Amino acid sequence: ANDKVNNNDFVSLEKYKDRPIIVVCAMGMSAKKTASALLKAGFTEASVLQGGMSAWTSANLPTTK
């Protein structure tokens, strides 16, 4: 999926264009670039998980695998 993101290939997400999409990476930096590209592509509800997964797990919030 990372190569699709790098090429701004969001075709598989088209049906979710008007729904909330939260972009997540380890620290939040890469996610900002991807969320910006999603917004430019017309995804009106793209957001970034502030601080990334590092902040999420540091706050002892739940995760699943």
N, C-alpha and C positions, 0 to 999 in steps of 0.2 A: 504494500500500500504506500510505502514511503516514496517510491519512484513516481507513483500517480500524483502524490501531493507535490513533489518537486516540479512536476510538469503541469501543475494546476489542472489536472484531469479529475474533475468532480462529477463526471457523468453518472456514476453509480449513486450519487447523493441527490440527483436532480429532484426526485419526488419529495425530498425533505427541505426544499428551498425556503419555505416559509415557517419551518419549525425550528425550535432552539437546537443549536449544535454547539457543543462545548469541545473545544480543541485542547488536548492535553499532551504535554511532553514532560521530560524529567524536571526541568527547572522553569519552564514557562517561556523561554526565549524563542525556540523554534515555533511554538504554537502561535505566537503573535504574528509571525510572517504568514503562516497558513490561514489564520483567521482573517487577516487583511485580504488575502487572495480570495477567500470565500466571499467576503463582503463585496469585493470588486466584481465577482462573478454573479452577484445578485442574491446571495444567501443572506436574507435580512436579519437573521437571528444568530449569527456566528459570534461566539464569545470564547474567552480564554480562561482556563482554570488558573487563577492568580497563584503564582509560586510553584506551579506544576505539581507533579506527584511527590516531589520531595517535601513540599509544605503540607500536602494532604497527609502523608504518612507520619510526618513530624507531629501533626495535630492529633494523631491516633484515630483518624477517621477510617471507616471500614473499607476494605478492598476484598476482591475475590479474584481467583485465578481460573 
